[in-house]
Amino acid sequence: MDRSPRLRPVIRFEKVSKTYPGQSHSALDTVSVDIEKGEFVFLVGASGSGKSTFLRLILRESQATDGRVHVAGKDLNRLAGWKVPRLRRQIGTVFQDFRLLQNKTVAENVAFALQVIGKSRSDIERLVPETLELVGLSEKSERMPDELSGGEQQRVAIARAFVNRPMILIADEPTGNLDPTTSLGIMKLLDRINRTGTTVIMATHDAGIVDQMRKRVIELADGKVVRDEARGAYGYEN
Ligand SMILES: Nc1ncnc2c1ncn2[C@@H]1O[C@H](COP(=O)(O)OP(=O)(O)OP(=O)(O)O)[C@@H](O)[C@H]1O
């Protein structure tokens, strides 16, 4: 089918399989999924079901063994290596363990993400405070990461991932180290980011969060998509 560029999914998996070298079992097995611009998607499934592999393929940290992965209109199997950094600039990433630079302040952590992609000093001076305000950390911009709570550190990580206004935000277990109340705050923030038009894909084991948010849920089992629901819960409902 011919689609207009505006309607083309921002992420398309076409019969994607991934078998890691030396493994007999596929980490992903004939996965076909379309994710449209602006969607919020939870990726759920037992440990080892293939969630991280799915996310790594989007980032081109790994390549499909079979099938095609398209991100932002690019066929990642055919994307030249030197174009990979440009692809990754359009994708913010957030992890369970925050991954902040411990010897830099909150503001410096966020600014660093812009420095490495060559943004001008005036852009950095504008975008960093604006983004820290969005995540509710304006007051703590000069603090060091170890002076912050886990929830605050995750907010810094989200600010760093979003400061460049990426097309896609990938979050791998972002609430995995946080208590339920703090997790809910992080989810509200991801929801706000999603409402700006950024596509959010979040891998999680947090049933409470998934049940509360009622977003699209894609469930993997043994590398296969076994459920894809528009306003799903963590598990099957009946
Ligand atoms: N680098 C690798 N080399 C070999 N096998 C791998 C590699 N990474 C993952 N696998 C295997 O691929 C399968 C899927 O793993 P993956 O990490 O994608 O699952 P997951 O759903 O993210 O799990 P978790 O919830 O524990 O993070 C597993 O069987 C795993 O052992």
The ligand as a MOL file (V3000), in Angstrom:
LIG
                    3D

  0  0  0     0  0            999 V3000
M  V30 BEGIN CTAB
M  V30 COUNTS 31 33 0 0 0
M  V30 BEGIN ATOM
M  V30 1 N 24.0740 -10.1200 23.4050 0
M  V30 2 C 23.3910 -11.2590 23.4710 0
M  V30 3 N 23.9540 -12.4270 23.0730 0
M  V30 4 C 23.2710 -13.5900 23.1090 0
M  V30 5 N 21.9960 -13.6980 23.5190 0
M  V30 6 C 21.3770 -12.5730 23.9150 0
M  V30 7 C 22.0310 -11.3020 23.9180 0
M  V30 8 N 21.1520 -10.3640 24.3820 0
M  V30 9 C 20.0200 -11.0340 24.6470 0
M  V30 10 N 20.1320 -12.3420 24.3760 0
M  V30 11 C 19.0780 -13.3720 24.5160 0
M  V30 12 O 17.9620 -12.9540 23.7560 0
M  V30 13 C 16.7380 -13.2150 24.4440 0
M  V30 14 C 15.9640 -11.9110 24.6410 0
M  V30 15 O 16.6810 -11.0630 25.5430 0
M  V30 16 P 16.2710 -9.5660 25.8600 0
M  V30 17 O 17.3890 -8.9690 26.6510 0
M  V30 18 O 15.8830 -8.8880 24.6130 0
M  V30 19 O 14.9850 -9.7900 26.7880 0
M  V30 20 P 14.1940 -8.7810 27.7340 0
M  V30 21 O 12.7510 -9.0230 27.4800 0
M  V30 22 O 14.6920 -7.4020 27.5300 0
M  V30 23 O 14.5580 -9.2570 29.1970 0
M  V30 24 P 14.6120 -8.4040 30.5740 0
M  V30 25 O 13.1890 -8.0970 30.9420 0
M  V30 26 O 15.2650 -9.3570 31.5270 0
M  V30 27 O 15.4420 -7.1890 30.3140 0
M  V30 28 C 17.1280 -13.9100 25.7350 0
M  V30 29 O 17.0200 -15.2960 25.5220 0
M  V30 30 C 18.5750 -13.5020 25.9340 0
M  V30 31 O 19.2790 -14.4770 26.6540 0
M  V30 END ATOM
M  V30 BEGIN BOND
M  V30 1 1 1 2
M  V30 2 1 2 3
M  V30 3 2 2 7
M  V30 4 2 3 4
M  V30 5 1 4 5
M  V30 6 2 5 6
M  V30 7 1 6 7
M  V30 8 1 6 10
M  V30 9 1 7 8
M  V30 10 2 8 9
M  V30 11 1 9 10
M  V30 12 1 10 11
M  V30 13 1 11 12
M  V30 14 1 11 30
M  V30 15 1 12 13
M  V30 16 1 13 14
M  V30 17 1 13 28
M  V30 18 1 14 15
M  V30 19 1 15 16
M  V30 20 2 16 17
M  V30 21 1 16 18
M  V30 22 1 16 19
M  V30 23 1 19 20
M  V30 24 2 20 21
M  V30 25 1 20 22
M  V30 26 1 20 23
M  V30 27 1 23 24
M  V30 28 2 24 25
M  V30 29 1 24 26
M  V30 30 1 24 27
M  V30 31 1 28 29
M  V30 32 1 28 30
M  V30 33 1 30 31
M  V30 END BOND
M  V30 END CTAB
M  END
